[in-house]
Amino acid sequence: MKLTHRIAIAVALTAAMSATATFVAMRSGRGGALAVAAFAIAGTVFWSTHLIGASLRELHEDLGNALRATRDGDHTLRLVVRGDREVAELKRLYNELANAVRADRQHIHNKEVLLDTILQRTPVAVVLLDAAERVIYSNAAARELLGAGGRLDGHTIHEIAQNVEPSFRDALAIPPDSIFNAGDETFHMTQRVFRLETQQHRLILLERLTPELRRQEVTVWKKAIRMINHEINNTVAPISSLFHSARRAQDMPEHRHRVDEIYDLIEERLTFLRQFLEAYGQFARLPDPQKERTRWLEVFDAVRTLYAFRTEGNSELEALLDRTQMQQVLINLVKNAHESGSPEVTVSVQRTDRDHVLRVLDRGNGMAPEVMRQALVPFYTPKSGGSGLGLALCNEIVEAHGGRLRIEGREGGGTVVTCWIPA
């Protein structure tokens, strides 16, 4: 029975009982009329409440069950569309809404499955930390690299860092981007802090660069060979021409005064070629370090005569170093820092339980991500006229000392290059 029909019946009952009360009043007097009228009103309220309330109770019960199921994540419950037209319409609207919600959630779930499939198969290690620095997501590459294939989720980054190589542990503690060596591998780490559902999170991406660097090295070596060939030809051709001019000048008395000038030009071109080849040869024939106990102050003083920098830490510390090679490392790093446009360069040295930690810090232009990824590739350089050997040579020297080198962006702008030398 429709809700409107039930209301009509209740009104009819009220009219009928009121008429009965009037008839009784005429026959039995005022007191009887009041009693019958009270009876009529009570009956009307009872029947109206019974007829209307039954439908509302049914609707309330059905919707209540459906909404509780939705709250608990069950989007499959549907209401049977029946009863009064108004009640049936409400049930139909709920079913449409439930269908729409279920379709949206299924769409989101499919996207999540696709994204997780991609992340699990990517060679880049992905780790997501919550505000408590606890892992809430990690892919297969991250578990293999940082957890020896074991579970990372639920562990703090501090717990994970205790079981990885020192190079990983140092890199994980610093938010900016960095490039570093771990064993025979080179890695690029990117870290970003952001808010998700009002809570702070940290995303760590760790990419193994070794295969890519090897491919790039082949390309760069080819480029280097072409460059060497180009410079040799550009030097030999003018020298050949100058020797021809010198012979002619020798045979012509009026031009003999030019012979010395021609020889000077030949010597200038040969000097340039020798210096050019020496820069490339230095990288190829780096000798084993001849270590001796050396104060860092001695290294600093030799470099300070060429480039200005301020020092921090304890420069009186002694380490087993090849003084000449370590001076070359510092020269290259401080020179790069000045060329980056930094108004000031800082060199610090500290001692840990295992290492001497040498840092060169600047406030220059920093490195673009692509430049940082290739910074240790021999002969790669974004600078016009650069040899591309500075950082690569520094890395070779530090590794020959049994240490490791890391390049990273500096908070607030600039670059930090850190060298760990075994104590």
Buried (B, 14 or more C-beta within 10 A) or exposed (E): EBBEEBEEEBEEBBEEBBEBBEEBBEEEEEEBBEBBBEBBBEBBEEBBEEBBEBBEEBBEEBBEEBEEBBEEEEBEBEBEBEBBEEBBEBBEEBBEEBEEEBEEEEEEEEEEEEEEEEBBEBEBBBBBBBEEBBBBBBBBBBBEBBBEEEEBEEBBBEEBBEEBBBBBBBBBEBBBBBBBBBEEBBBBBBBEEEEEEEEEBBBBBBBBBBEBBEEBBEEBEEEBEEBBEEBEEEBEEBBEEBEEBBEEBEEEEEBEEBBEEBEEBBEBBEEEBEEBBEBBEEBEEBEEBEBEEBBBBBBBEBBBEEBEBEBEBEBEBBBBBBBEBBBBBBBBBBBBBBBBEBEBBBBBBEBEEEBBBBBBBBBBEBBEEEBBBBBBBBBBBEEEEEBBBBBBBBBBBBBBBEBBBBBBBBEEEBBBBBBBBEB
